[in-house]
Amino acid sequence: MKFWAVVILSFTFCLSVVAQQEIDDDYLSILLTEEEEHSSAAFKPVIGFGVGNFSFYGDVADYFKSPINGLTSYRFLLSRNINKYFDIEFHGTIGKVGGSVYNAENETKIDFSDCMADGKLSADRIKLNREMGKLDVEDMKSVANFRSQIFTGGVSVVYNFNHLLERKRPIHPYISLGVEFFQFASKGDMFGANADGKKNTEAYNYWADGTIRNSNGDLMTRDYDYETDLRSLDLYGYGDYSKTSIAIPIDLGLNITITDRVTCRFGTAAHFPFTDYVDNVKGGKGWKNDIVLNTYVSLSFDLFSRDEEIAAVENFKNLKFTVTDHLDEDGDGVDDFNDECPGTPEGVKVNNNGCPIDSDKDGVPDYLDKEEDTPYGSIVSSSGIRMTDAQIITLIYNPDAVGHNETRVYSETSEGSAATDSNKPKGIPEKFKSVDKNMDNYISHEELQQAIDQIFEGTSNLTPADINELQDFFFEQ
């Protein structure tokens, strides 16, 4: 699929998503002020991937001559916000650029027939023919062509215009400036197929009549197979120049918010390397160094920020609220409007919601917790200390205890029997008979505690309601 088709489809999708987002104008004027502390600390690195094309501006003209129609490029982004106005962005781009100059009206014949050695163009023979005047540098430049593999990687600072623009919509312009490593490897199409169709065996000779011919004078057409390393060939006597350089990238475009975690970007990055050898030809007027333009579309994903951190920022965008003038009664760094735990003691560390930190998640904040690193799931006291089984049982028990001075003993003595009603066994209910392990028709304290332990362990057939009933029976038997 052509890059331009990808751009149109991506832009249409982004606009359809944006059209569904509603922004409340009543609070937009205070968004940037209210969210400053959160936006500067909330987000983690964001990863982005993109596809685009390279266009070339140099001594050898680009084939396509348009920033939206060139050779494919691929882009990688890694960014992190510095504050609400600036991001720092690490980026890398790989792709190809190419160009061709062919002056069909050239009146000078350019013949490489005497420059061949072992079936290849020889740099030494080209040098010799150039010194003898058989090859003219300017004439050769008039029929130059190249294709170069490009790699760039560097860092930029991105400005989002929040100083000037209110955020009334999820479409945000940006501009960035940076420094990068720039690498290229230029090759030329110097050979075509012979009469038998064997590739890269016949050197192109450019005749004064505007045709391309082989050493025998037979007509040829270019096959656009870039087989020759142009630096090694040294057509123009430049010597062994460097294939790397430092470059200045300037990037501008639009960032479009799709979701809290996904952003779409449409951008154009101009790369200004400090070299004029990308196309293997130097010279020209004005800015003499070559320029590479990269037009691209990318998607960025926030995969590392926690949901509550994103919410801390997004709440300012999606909730209508009253201006609080940054009042912070307890001085914990979270304004009163957003403080879910007001009245925090001075000096206590809090989270984004203004609540004291609870490192071991036992429900007792660190400044009150007398036992650190409590195992997950433990039952703790108000001081954060893990409770024993006996303490838990004590909390569970709630009998209606009767004091000794409130009891009365009633007994009836019948002839031939000394037994009383109080000594007669009442019997254990059927559902509690499994608790009576020693089958003495009496639930002991140890048997009751074992039944409670089995409830906590999940191995009991009794329900919590049954345990309450069992406790009542224990004290009544």
C-alpha positions as a Markdown table, in Angstrom:
| # | Residue | x | y | z |
|---|---|---|---|---|
| 1 | Met | 0.0 | 0.0 | 0.0 |
| 2 | Lys | 1.3 | 3.4 | -0.9 |
| 3 | Phe | 2.4 | 5.7 | 2.0 |
| 4 | Trp | 0.0 | 8.4 | 1.0 |
| 5 | Ala | -2.9 | 5.9 | 1.2 |
| 6 | Val | -1.8 | 4.9 | 4.7 |
| 7 | Val | -1.7 | 8.6 | 5.7 |
| 8 | Ile | -5.2 | 9.2 | 4.4 |
| 9 | Leu | -6.6 | 6.2 | 6.2 |
| 10 | Ser | -4.8 | 7.0 | 9.5 |
| 11 | Phe | -5.9 | 10.7 | 9.4 |
| 12 | Thr | -9.5 | 9.7 | 8.7 |
| 13 | Phe | -9.5 | 7.2 | 11.6 |
| 14 | Cys | -7.9 | 9.8 | 14.0 |
| 15 | Leu | -10.5 | 12.4 | 13.1 |
| 16 | Ser | -13.4 | 10.0 | 13.6 |
| 17 | Val | -12.1 | 9.3 | 17.1 |
| 18 | Val | -11.5 | 12.9 | 17.9 |
| 19 | Ala | -15.0 | 13.8 | 16.7 |
| 20 | Gln | -16.5 | 11.7 | 19.4 |
| 21 | Gln | -14.6 | 13.4 | 22.2 |
| 22 | Glu | -16.4 | 16.2 | 24.0 |
| 23 | Ile | -14.6 | 18.9 | 26.0 |
| 24 | Asp | -16.3 | 21.1 | 28.5 |
| 25 | Asp | -15.3 | 24.8 | 27.8 |
| 26 | Asp | -16.2 | 25.9 | 31.4 |
| 27 | Tyr | -13.0 | 24.5 | 32.8 |
| 28 | Leu | -10.6 | 24.5 | 29.9 |
| 29 | Ser | -9.0 | 27.9 | 30.8 |
| 30 | Ile | -7.7 | 26.4 | 34.1 |
| 31 | Leu | -6.6 | 23.0 | 32.9 |
| 32 | Leu | -3.0 | 23.8 | 32.3 |
| 33 | Thr | -2.5 | 25.5 | 35.6 |
| 34 | Glu | -4.2 | 22.9 | 37.7 |
| 35 | Glu | -2.5 | 19.8 | 36.1 |
| 36 | Glu | 1.1 | 21.1 | 36.3 |
| 37 | Glu | 2.3 | 19.1 | 39.2 |
| 38 | His | 0.7 | 15.9 | 38.0 |
| 39 | Ser | 1.7 | 16.1 | 34.3 |
| 40 | Ser | 5.4 | 16.6 | 35.2 |
| 41 | Ala | 5.6 | 13.5 | 37.4 |
| 42 | Ala | 3.0 | 11.0 | 36.2 |
| 43 | Phe | 4.0 | 9.5 | 32.9 |
| 44 | Lys | 6.7 | 6.9 | 32.2 |
| 45 | Pro | 8.5 | 6.4 | 28.9 |
| 46 | Val | 6.2 | 6.2 | 25.8 |
| 47 | Ile | 7.1 | 3.9 | 22.8 |
| 48 | Gly | 6.2 | 4.8 | 19.3 |
| 49 | Phe | 6.5 | 3.2 | 15.8 |
| 50 | Gly | 5.9 | 4.8 | 12.4 |
| 51 | Val | 6.1 | 4.5 | 8.7 |
| 52 | Gly | 6.9 | 7.2 | 6.2 |
| 53 | Asn | 9.1 | 8.1 | 3.2 |
| 54 | Phe | 12.4 | 9.9 | 2.6 |
| 55 | Ser | 12.8 | 12.7 | 0.1 |
| 56 | Phe | 16.2 | 14.0 | -0.9 |
| 57 | Tyr | 17.4 | 17.5 | -1.7 |
| 58 | Gly | 20.9 | 17.7 | -2.9 |
| 59 | Asp | 23.1 | 17.9 | -6.1 |
| 60 | Val | 21.5 | 14.8 | -7.6 |
| 61 | Ala | 17.8 | 15.4 | -8.0 |
| 62 | Asp | 15.3 | 13.2 | -6.1 |
| 63 | Tyr | 13.3 | 10.9 | -8.3 |
| 64 | Phe | 10.0 | 11.9 | -6.7 |
| 65 | Lys | 10.5 | 15.7 | -5.9 |
| 66 | Ser | 7.7 | 15.6 | -3.3 |
| 67 | Pro | 7.7 | 15.1 | 0.5 |
| 68 | Ile | 4.7 | 12.8 | 0.2 |
| 69 | Asn | 6.0 | 10.5 | -2.4 |
| 70 | Gly | 9.4 | 8.9 | -1.8 |
| 71 | Leu | 11.2 | 5.8 | -0.7 |
| 72 | Thr | 9.9 | 4.0 | 2.4 |
| 73 | Ser | 11.2 | 4.7 | 5.8 |
| 74 | Tyr | 10.6 | 3.3 | 9.3 |
| 75 | Arg | 10.7 | 5.3 | 12.5 |
| 76 | Phe | 11.1 | 4.4 | 16.2 |
| 77 | Leu | 10.3 | 6.8 | 19.1 |
| 78 | Leu | 10.9 | 6.7 | 22.8 |
| 79 | Ser | 9.8 | 9.8 | 24.7 |
| 80 | Arg | 9.3 | 11.1 | 28.2 |
| 81 | Asn | 7.7 | 14.4 | 29.3 |
| 82 | Ile | 10.0 | 16.9 | 31.0 |
| 83 | Asn | 7.1 | 19.2 | 32.1 |
| 84 | Lys | 3.8 | 20.3 | 30.6 |
| 85 | Tyr | 5.5 | 22.2 | 27.8 |
| 86 | Phe | 8.4 | 20.0 | 26.8 |
| 87 | Asp | 9.1 | 16.3 | 26.1 |
| 88 | Ile | 12.5 | 14.6 | 25.5 |
| 89 | Glu | 12.4 | 12.2 | 22.6 |
| 90 | Phe | 14.9 | 9.5 | 21.5 |
| 91 | His | 14.3 | 8.6 | 17.8 |
| 92 | Gly | 15.7 | 6.4 | 15.1 |
| 93 | Thr | 14.9 | 6.2 | 11.4 |
| 94 | Ile | 16.0 | 3.8 | 8.7 |
| 95 | Gly | 15.2 | 3.9 | 5.0 |
| 96 | Lys | 16.5 | 4.8 | 1.5 |
| 97 | Val | 16.9 | 8.0 | -0.6 |
| 98 | Gly | 17.7 | 8.1 | -4.3 |
| 99 | Gly | 18.1 | 10.4 | -7.2 |
| 100 | Ser | 19.1 | 10.6 | -10.8 |
| 101 | Val | 20.4 | 13.3 | -13.3 |
| 102 | Tyr | 20.4 | 12.5 | -17.0 |
| 103 | Asn | 20.9 | 15.3 | -19.5 |
| 104 | Ala | 19.8 | 13.9 | -22.8 |
| 105 | Glu | 21.1 | 17.0 | -24.6 |
| 106 | Asn | 24.7 | 16.5 | -23.3 |
| 107 | Glu | 26.9 | 17.0 | -26.3 |
| 108 | Thr | 29.9 | 15.3 | -24.8 |
| 109 | Lys | 30.4 | 11.5 | -25.0 |
| 110 | Ile | 31.1 | 9.8 | -21.7 |
| 111 | Asp | 32.8 | 6.5 | -22.4 |
| 112 | Phe | 33.8 | 4.1 | -19.6 |
| 113 | Ser | 35.1 | 1.5 | -22.0 |
| 114 | Asp | 38.7 | 2.1 | -21.1 |
| 115 | Cys | 37.9 | 2.1 | -17.4 |
| 116 | Met | 37.1 | -1.6 | -17.1 |
| 117 | Ala | 39.3 | -4.2 | -15.4 |
| 118 | Asp | 38.3 | -7.8 | -14.8 |
| 119 | Gly | 34.8 | -7.0 | -15.8 |
| 120 | Lys | 34.4 | -4.2 | -13.3 |
| 121 | Leu | 35.0 | -0.4 | -13.4 |
| 122 | Ser | 38.4 | 0.3 | -11.9 |
| 123 | Ala | 38.9 | 3.4 | -9.7 |
| 124 | Asp | 42.5 | 3.5 | -10.8 |
| 125 | Arg | 41.6 | 3.5 | -14.5 |
| 126 | Ile | 38.9 | 6.1 | -13.9 |
| 127 | Lys | 41.5 | 8.3 | -12.2 |
| 128 | Leu | 43.9 | 7.8 | -15.1 |
| 129 | Asn | 41.3 | 8.7 | -17.7 |
| 130 | Arg | 40.2 | 11.7 | -15.7 |
| 131 | Glu | 43.8 | 13.0 | -15.6 |
| 132 | Met | 44.2 | 12.4 | -19.3 |
| 133 | Gly | 41.1 | 14.4 | -20.0 |
| 134 | Lys | 39.1 | 11.6 | -21.4 |
| 135 | Leu | 36.6 | 11.9 | -18.6 |
| 136 | Asp | 35.3 | 15.3 | -17.5 |
| 137 | Val | 34.0 | 15.6 | -13.9 |
| 138 | Glu | 31.2 | 18.1 | -14.7 |
| 139 | Asp | 30.1 | 15.9 | -17.7 |
| 140 | Met | 29.9 | 12.8 | -15.5 |
| 141 | Lys | 27.9 | 14.8 | -12.9 |
| 142 | Ser | 25.3 | 15.4 | -15.6 |
| 143 | Val | 24.5 | 11.7 | -15.8 |
| 144 | Ala | 24.8 | 10.8 | -12.1 |
| 145 | Asn | 22.5 | 8.5 | -10.2 |
| 146 | Phe | 22.6 | 7.1 | -6.7 |
| 147 | Arg | 20.6 | 5.2 | -4.0 |
| 148 | Ser | 21.7 | 5.4 | -0.4 |
| 149 | Gln | 20.7 | 3.5 | 2.7 |
| 150 | Ile | 20.1 | 6.0 | 5.5 |
| 151 | Phe | 20.1 | 5.5 | 9.3 |
| 152 | Thr | 19.6 | 8.3 | 11.8 |
| 153 | Gly | 19.5 | 8.1 | 15.6 |
| 154 | Gly | 19.4 | 10.9 | 18.1 |
| 155 | Val | 17.6 | 12.9 | 20.7 |
| 156 | Ser | 15.3 | 15.9 | 20.5 |
| 157 | Val | 13.4 | 18.3 | 22.7 |
| 158 | Val | 9.7 | 18.6 | 21.7 |
| 159 | Tyr | 7.7 | 21.8 | 22.4 |
| 160 | Asn | 3.9 | 21.5 | 22.5 |
| 161 | Phe | 2.8 | 25.2 | 22.3 |
| 162 | Asn | 0.9 | 25.0 | 25.7 |
| 163 | His | 2.3 | 28.4 | 26.5 |
| 164 | Leu | 0.3 | 29.8 | 23.6 |
| 165 | Leu | -2.7 | 27.6 | 23.0 |
| 166 | Glu | -5.5 | 26.5 | 25.2 |
| 167 | Arg | -6.2 | 22.7 | 25.1 |
| 168 | Lys | -9.7 | 22.9 | 23.6 |
| 169 | Arg | -9.3 | 19.8 | 21.5 |
| 170 | Pro | -7.2 | 16.7 | 21.5 |
| 171 | Ile | -5.2 | 17.8 | 18.4 |
| 172 | His | -1.9 | 19.4 | 19.4 |
| 173 | Pro | 0.8 | 21.0 | 17.2 |
| 174 | Tyr | 4.4 | 20.4 | 18.1 |
| 175 | Ile | 7.9 | 21.3 | 17.0 |
| 176 | Ser | 11.2 | 19.7 | 18.0 |
| 177 | Leu | 14.9 | 20.4 | 17.6 |
| 178 | Gly | 17.7 | 18.0 | 18.3 |
| 179 | Val | 21.0 | 16.4 | 17.4 |
| 180 | Glu | 21.6 | 13.0 | 15.8 |
| 181 | Phe | 24.0 | 10.5 | 14.3 |
| 182 | Phe | 23.6 | 10.3 | 10.5 |
| 183 | Gln | 24.9 | 7.3 | 8.4 |
| 184 | Phe | 24.6 | 6.7 | 4.7 |
| 185 | Ala | 25.9 | 4.3 | 2.1 |
| 186 | Ser | 25.6 | 5.4 | -1.5 |
| 187 | Lys | 25.6 | 3.1 | -4.5 |
| 188 | Gly | 25.2 | 3.8 | -8.2 |
| 189 | Asp | 23.7 | 2.0 | -11.2 |
| 190 | Met | 26.7 | 1.8 | -13.4 |
| 191 | Phe | 26.1 | -1.5 | -15.2 |
| 192 | Gly | 23.4 | -3.1 | -17.2 |
| 193 | Ala | 22.7 | -6.5 | -18.8 |
| 194 | Asn | 24.6 | -7.7 | -21.9 |
| 195 | Ala | 23.1 | -9.0 | -25.1 |
| 196 | Asp | 22.5 | -12.4 | -23.5 |
| 197 | Gly | 20.6 | -10.8 | -20.6 |
| 198 | Lys | 23.4 | -11.4 | -18.0 |
| 199 | Lys | 23.1 | -8.6 | -15.4 |
| 200 | Asn | 25.8 | -6.1 | -14.4 |
| 201 | Thr | 28.3 | -7.0 | -17.1 |
| 202 | Glu | 28.1 | -4.0 | -19.5 |
| 203 | Ala | 29.1 | -0.5 | -18.3 |
| 204 | Tyr | 26.8 | 2.4 | -19.3 |
| 205 | Asn | 28.4 | 4.7 | -21.9 |
| 206 | Tyr | 26.5 | 8.0 | -22.4 |
| 207 | Trp | 26.7 | 9.2 | -26.0 |
| 208 | Ala | 26.4 | 12.7 | -27.3 |
| 209 | Asp | 23.1 | 11.9 | -29.1 |
| 210 | Gly | 21.5 | 11.3 | -25.7 |
| 211 | Thr | 21.5 | 7.5 | -25.8 |
| 212 | Ile | 23.0 | 4.9 | -23.5 |
| 213 | Arg | 25.2 | 2.2 | -25.2 |
| 214 | Asn | 27.5 | -0.6 | -24.4 |
| 215 | Ser | 31.2 | -0.8 | -25.4 |
| 216 | Asn | 30.1 | -2.2 | -28.8 |
| 217 | Gly | 27.8 | 0.7 | -29.5 |
| 218 | Asp | 24.6 | -1.3 | -28.9 |
| 219 | Leu | 21.7 | 0.5 | -27.3 |
| 220 | Met | 21.0 | -0.1 | -23.6 |
| 221 | Thr | 18.5 | 0.9 | -21.0 |
| 222 | Arg | 19.1 | 1.3 | -17.3 |
| 223 | Asp | 18.1 | -1.7 | -15.1 |
| 224 | Tyr | 18.0 | 0.4 | -11.8 |
| 225 | Asp | 20.1 | -2.2 | -10.0 |
| 226 | Tyr | 22.4 | -0.2 | -7.7 |
| 227 | Glu | 25.4 | -2.5 | -7.7 |
| 228 | Thr | 28.4 | -0.2 | -7.4 |
| 229 | Asp | 29.9 | 1.4 | -4.2 |
| 230 | Leu | 30.3 | 5.0 | -5.3 |
| 231 | Arg | 32.8 | 6.0 | -2.7 |
| 232 | Ser | 35.2 | 3.2 | -3.7 |
| 233 | Leu | 34.7 | 4.0 | -7.4 |
| 234 | Asp | 35.8 | 7.7 | -6.7 |
| 235 | Leu | 34.4 | 9.1 | -10.0 |
| 236 | Tyr | 35.1 | 12.7 | -9.2 |
| 237 | Gly | 38.4 | 12.4 | -7.2 |
| 238 | Tyr | 36.9 | 13.1 | -3.8 |
| 239 | Gly | 38.9 | 10.4 | -2.1 |
| 240 | Asp | 37.8 | 8.2 | 0.8 |
| 241 | Tyr | 35.2 | 10.5 | 2.4 |
| 242 | Ser | 33.3 | 9.6 | 5.6 |
| 243 | Lys | 30.0 | 7.8 | 5.4 |
| 244 | Thr | 28.9 | 9.2 | 8.8 |
| 245 | Ser | 28.1 | 12.7 | 10.1 |
| 246 | Ile | 26.4 | 14.7 | 12.8 |
| 247 | Ala | 23.0 | 16.1 | 11.8 |
| 248 | Ile | 20.4 | 18.5 | 13.1 |
| 249 | Pro | 16.8 | 17.2 | 12.9 |
| 250 | Ile | 13.9 | 19.7 | 12.9 |
| 251 | Asp | 10.5 | 18.0 | 13.3 |
| 252 | Leu | 7.0 | 19.5 | 13.2 |
| 253 | Gly | 3.5 | 18.2 | 12.9 |
| 254 | Leu | 0.4 | 17.2 | 14.9 |
| 255 | Asn | -0.2 | 14.9 | 17.8 |
| 256 | Ile | -3.7 | 13.5 | 18.0 |
| 257 | Thr | -4.9 | 11.9 | 21.2 |
| 258 | Ile | -6.8 | 8.6 | 20.5 |
| 259 | Thr | -7.1 | 7.2 | 24.0 |
| 260 | Asp | -5.4 | 7.8 | 27.4 |
| 261 | Arg | -2.6 | 5.5 | 26.3 |
| 262 | Val | -2.5 | 5.9 | 22.5 |
| 263 | Thr | -1.4 | 9.0 | 20.4 |
| 264 | Cys | -1.3 | 9.4 | 16.6 |
| 265 | Arg | 1.3 | 11.7 | 15.1 |
| 266 | Phe | 1.5 | 13.2 | 11.6 |
| 267 | Gly | 5.0 | 14.7 | 11.2 |
| 268 | Thr | 7.7 | 15.9 | 8.9 |
| 269 | Ala | 11.3 | 15.8 | 10.0 |
| 270 | Ala | 14.0 | 17.7 | 8.1 |
| 271 | His | 17.5 | 16.2 | 8.6 |
| 272 | Phe | 20.4 | 18.6 | 8.1 |
| 273 | Pro | 23.7 | 16.5 | 8.0 |
| 274 | Phe | 27.1 | 18.2 | 8.0 |
| 275 | Thr | 28.1 | 16.5 | 4.8 |
| 276 | Asp | 27.6 | 17.0 | 1.1 |
| 277 | Tyr | 28.4 | 13.4 | 0.1 |
| 278 | Val | 25.1 | 11.6 | 0.5 |
| 279 | Asp | 24.5 | 11.6 | -3.2 |
| 280 | Asn | 28.3 | 11.2 | -3.9 |
| 281 | Val | 28.3 | 14.7 | -5.5 |
| 282 | Lys | 29.4 | 17.9 | -3.8 |
| 283 | Gly | 28.9 | 21.5 | -4.9 |
| 284 | Gly | 25.9 | 23.6 | -5.6 |
| 285 | Lys | 24.9 | 27.1 | -4.5 |
| 286 | Gly | 23.7 | 28.4 | -1.1 |
| 287 | Trp | 23.4 | 25.6 | 1.5 |
| 288 | Lys | 25.8 | 23.2 | 0.0 |
| 289 | Asn | 25.1 | 20.2 | 2.3 |
| 290 | Asp | 22.5 | 17.7 | 1.4 |
| 291 | Ile | 19.1 | 17.6 | 3.1 |
| 292 | Val | 16.9 | 14.6 | 3.8 |
| 293 | Leu | 13.2 | 15.1 | 4.5 |
| 294 | Asn | 11.2 | 12.4 | 6.3 |
| 295 | Thr | 7.4 | 12.6 | 6.2 |
| 296 | Tyr | 5.7 | 10.0 | 8.5 |
| 297 | Val | 2.7 | 8.8 | 10.5 |
| 298 | Ser | 3.3 | 7.0 | 13.8 |
| 299 | Leu | 1.4 | 5.6 | 16.8 |
| 300 | Ser | 2.8 | 6.1 | 20.4 |
| 301 | Phe | 1.8 | 3.8 | 23.3 |
| 302 | Asp | 2.0 | 4.5 | 27.0 |
| 303 | Leu | 2.6 | 0.9 | 28.3 |
| 304 | Phe | 4.2 | 1.6 | 31.6 |
| 305 | Ser | 2.2 | 4.3 | 33.5 |
| 306 | Arg | -0.1 | 2.9 | 36.1 |
| 307 | Asp | -3.8 | 3.5 | 35.7 |
| 308 | Glu | -4.1 | 5.7 | 38.8 |
| 309 | Glu | -1.2 | 7.8 | 37.5 |
| 310 | Ile | -2.9 | 8.4 | 34.2 |
| 311 | Ala | -6.2 | 9.1 | 36.1 |
| 312 | Ala | -4.5 | 11.7 | 38.2 |
| 313 | Val | -3.8 | 13.7 | 35.0 |
| 314 | Glu | -6.8 | 12.8 | 33.0 |
| 315 | Asn | -9.2 | 13.8 | 35.8 |
| 316 | Phe | -8.3 | 17.4 | 35.0 |
| 317 | Lys | -9.2 | 16.9 | 31.3 |
| 318 | Asn | -12.5 | 15.0 | 31.7 |
| 319 | Leu | -14.1 | 16.3 | 35.0 |
| 320 | Lys | -15.8 | 19.6 | 35.6 |
| 321 | Phe | -14.5 | 21.1 | 38.8 |
| 322 | Thr | -14.3 | 24.3 | 40.9 |
| 323 | Val | -11.2 | 26.3 | 41.1 |
| 324 | Thr | -9.5 | 25.7 | 44.5 |
| 325 | Asp | -6.7 | 28.2 | 44.3 |
| 326 | His | -4.3 | 25.3 | 45.3 |
| 327 | Leu | -5.5 | 25.3 | 48.9 |
| 328 | Asp | -3.8 | 22.5 | 50.9 |
| 329 | Glu | -5.0 | 22.6 | 54.5 |
| 330 | Asp | -2.9 | 19.6 | 55.7 |
| 331 | Gly | 0.2 | 20.7 | 53.8 |
| 332 | Asp | 0.8 | 17.2 | 52.2 |
| 333 | Gly | 1.4 | 18.6 | 48.6 |
| 334 | Val | -2.1 | 17.6 | 47.3 |
| 335 | Asp | -4.6 | 20.4 | 47.1 |
| 336 | Asp | -7.8 | 20.0 | 49.1 |
| 337 | Phe | -10.1 | 19.4 | 46.1 |
| 338 | Asn | -8.1 | 16.3 | 45.2 |
| 339 | Asp | -7.1 | 15.2 | 48.7 |
| 340 | Glu | -8.9 | 11.9 | 49.5 |
| 341 | Cys | -7.4 | 11.8 | 53.0 |
| 342 | Pro | -7.6 | 15.3 | 54.6 |
| 343 | Gly | -6.0 | 16.0 | 57.9 |
| 344 | Thr | -2.8 | 14.1 | 57.2 |
| 345 | Pro | -0.2 | 14.7 | 60.0 |
| 346 | Glu | 2.7 | 17.0 | 59.1 |
| 347 | Gly | 5.7 | 15.2 | 57.4 |
| 348 | Val | 3.8 | 12.0 | 56.5 |
| 349 | Lys | 4.5 | 10.8 | 52.9 |
| 350 | Val | 1.4 | 10.6 | 50.7 |
| 351 | Asn | 0.4 | 9.2 | 47.3 |
| 352 | Asn | -1.1 | 11.2 | 44.4 |
| 353 | Asn | -4.5 | 11.1 | 46.1 |
| 354 | Gly | -3.1 | 12.6 | 49.3 |
| 355 | Cys | -3.4 | 9.4 | 51.4 |
| 356 | Pro | -0.6 | 8.2 | 53.6 |
| 357 | Ile | 1.7 | 5.5 | 52.0 |
| 358 | Asp | 0.9 | 1.9 | 53.1 |
| 359 | Ser | 3.9 | -0.1 | 51.8 |
| 360 | Asp | 2.8 | -3.5 | 52.9 |
| 361 | Lys | -0.9 | -3.0 | 52.0 |
| 362 | Asp | -2.2 | -4.1 | 55.4 |
| 363 | Gly | -4.6 | -1.2 | 55.7 |
| 364 | Val | -2.4 | 0.6 | 58.3 |
| 365 | Pro | -0.3 | 3.5 | 56.9 |
| 366 | Asp | 3.4 | 3.4 | 57.4 |
| 367 | Tyr | 3.6 | 6.2 | 60.0 |
| 368 | Leu | 1.2 | 4.1 | 62.2 |
| 369 | Asp | 2.5 | 0.7 | 61.3 |
| 370 | Lys | 4.6 | -1.0 | 64.0 |
| 371 | Glu | 5.3 | -4.1 | 61.9 |
| 372 | Glu | 6.8 | -3.6 | 58.5 |
| 373 | Asp | 6.3 | -6.0 | 55.6 |
| 374 | Thr | 3.3 | -7.8 | 57.0 |
| 375 | Pro | 2.5 | -10.9 | 54.8 |
| 376 | Tyr | -0.3 | -10.3 | 52.4 |
| 377 | Gly | -3.7 | -11.4 | 53.7 |
| 378 | Ser | -2.7 | -11.2 | 57.4 |
| 379 | Ile | -5.2 | -9.9 | 59.9 |
| 380 | Val | -3.6 | -7.0 | 61.8 |
| 381 | Ser | -4.4 | -4.8 | 64.7 |
| 382 | Ser | -4.9 | -1.0 | 64.5 |
| 383 | Ser | -1.1 | -0.8 | 65.0 |
| 384 | Gly | -0.4 | -3.0 | 62.0 |
| 385 | Ile | 0.8 | -5.9 | 64.1 |
| 386 | Arg | -0.2 | -9.4 | 62.9 |
| 387 | Met | -2.8 | -11.0 | 65.2 |
| 388 | Thr | -2.5 | -14.5 | 66.6 |
| 389 | Asp | -5.3 | -17.1 | 66.3 |
| 390 | Ala | -6.1 | -16.7 | 70.0 |
| 391 | Gln | -6.6 | -12.9 | 69.5 |
| 392 | Ile | -8.7 | -13.5 | 66.5 |
| 393 | Ile | -10.9 | -16.0 | 68.4 |
| 394 | Thr | -11.3 | -13.5 | 71.2 |
| 395 | Leu | -12.6 | -11.0 | 68.8 |
| 396 | Ile | -15.0 | -13.4 | 67.2 |
| 397 | Tyr | -16.4 | -14.6 | 70.6 |
| 398 | Asn | -19.3 | -12.5 | 71.8 |
| 399 | Pro | -21.2 | -14.6 | 74.3 |
| 400 | Asp | -23.9 | -13.3 | 76.6 |
| 401 | Ala | -21.8 | -14.1 | 79.7 |
| 402 | Val | -23.6 | -14.6 | 83.1 |
| 403 | Gly | -21.9 | -13.8 | 86.3 |
| 404 | His | -21.7 | -16.4 | 89.1 |
| 405 | Asn | -23.8 | -14.2 | 91.4 |
| 406 | Glu | -26.6 | -14.1 | 88.9 |
| 407 | Thr | -27.0 | -17.9 | 88.6 |
| 408 | Arg | -29.5 | -20.1 | 90.4 |
| 409 | Val | -29.4 | -23.9 | 90.7 |
| 410 | Tyr | -32.7 | -25.8 | 90.6 |
| 411 | Ser | -32.7 | -29.5 | 91.4 |
| 412 | Glu | -35.3 | -32.1 | 92.0 |
| 413 | Thr | -34.6 | -35.3 | 93.9 |
| 414 | Ser | -36.8 | -38.3 | 93.2 |
| 415 | Glu | -37.0 | -41.5 | 95.1 |
| 416 | Gly | -34.3 | -43.9 | 94.0 |
| 417 | Ser | -32.4 | -41.3 | 92.0 |
| 418 | Ala | -29.9 | -38.6 | 92.8 |
| 419 | Ala | -29.7 | -37.2 | 89.3 |
| 420 | Thr | -30.8 | -33.6 | 88.6 |
| 421 | Asp | -32.0 | -31.9 | 85.4 |
| 422 | Ser | -28.8 | -29.8 | 85.3 |
| 423 | Asn | -26.7 | -33.0 | 85.1 |
| 424 | Lys | -28.7 | -34.6 | 82.4 |
| 425 | Pro | -26.9 | -34.4 | 78.9 |
| 426 | Lys | -28.8 | -32.3 | 76.5 |
| 427 | Gly | -27.3 | -34.0 | 73.4 |
| 428 | Ile | -25.3 | -32.4 | 70.5 |
| 429 | Pro | -27.3 | -31.2 | 67.4 |
| 430 | Glu | -26.8 | -33.4 | 64.4 |
| 431 | Lys | -24.8 | -30.9 | 62.3 |
| 432 | Phe | -22.3 | -30.3 | 65.2 |
| 433 | Lys | -21.6 | -34.0 | 65.9 |
| 434 | Ser | -18.6 | -33.9 | 63.5 |
| 435 | Val | -17.1 | -31.3 | 65.9 |
| 436 | Asp | -17.1 | -33.8 | 68.8 |
| 437 | Lys | -13.9 | -35.6 | 67.8 |
| 438 | Asn | -13.7 | -37.8 | 70.9 |
| 439 | Met | -17.4 | -38.6 | 70.8 |
| 440 | Asp | -18.0 | -37.8 | 74.5 |
| 441 | Asn | -21.2 | -36.0 | 73.8 |
| 442 | Tyr | -19.5 | -32.7 | 74.8 |
| 443 | Ile | -17.9 | -29.9 | 72.7 |
| 444 | Ser | -14.7 | -28.9 | 74.4 |
| 445 | His | -12.9 | -25.6 | 74.0 |
| 446 | Glu | -10.2 | -27.3 | 71.9 |
| 447 | Glu | -12.8 | -28.8 | 69.6 |
| 448 | Leu | -14.5 | -25.4 | 69.2 |
| 449 | Gln | -11.1 | -23.7 | 68.4 |
| 450 | Gln | -10.4 | -26.5 | 65.8 |
| 451 | Ala | -13.7 | -25.9 | 64.2 |
| 452 | Ile | -13.0 | -22.2 | 63.9 |
| 453 | Asp | -9.5 | -22.8 | 62.5 |
| 454 | Gln | -11.1 | -25.0 | 59.8 |
| 455 | Ile | -13.4 | -22.1 | 58.8 |
| 456 | Phe | -10.3 | -19.9 | 58.2 |
| 457 | Glu | -8.6 | -22.7 | 56.3 |
| 458 | Gly | -11.6 | -23.3 | 54.1 |
| 459 | Thr | -11.8 | -27.0 | 55.1 |
| 460 | Ser | -14.9 | -26.9 | 57.2 |
| 461 | Asn | -18.4 | -28.0 | 56.1 |
| 462 | Leu | -19.9 | -25.4 | 58.5 |
| 463 | Thr | -20.8 | -21.8 | 57.6 |
| 464 | Pro | -19.9 | -18.7 | 59.6 |
| 465 | Ala | -23.5 | -18.6 | 60.8 |
| 466 | Asp | -23.1 | -22.2 | 62.0 |
| 467 | Ile | -20.0 | -21.2 | 64.0 |
| 468 | Asn | -21.9 | -18.5 | 65.8 |
| 469 | Glu | -24.6 | -21.1 | 66.6 |
| 470 | Leu | -21.9 | -23.5 | 67.7 |
| 471 | Gln | -20.5 | -20.9 | 70.1 |
| 472 | Asp | -23.9 | -20.4 | 71.7 |
| 473 | Phe | -24.3 | -24.2 | 72.1 |
| 474 | Phe | -20.8 | -24.4 | 73.6 |
| 475 | Phe | -21.7 | -22.0 | 76.4 |
| 476 | Glu | -25.1 | -23.5 | 76.9 |
| 477 | Gln | -24.1 | -27.2 | 77.2 |
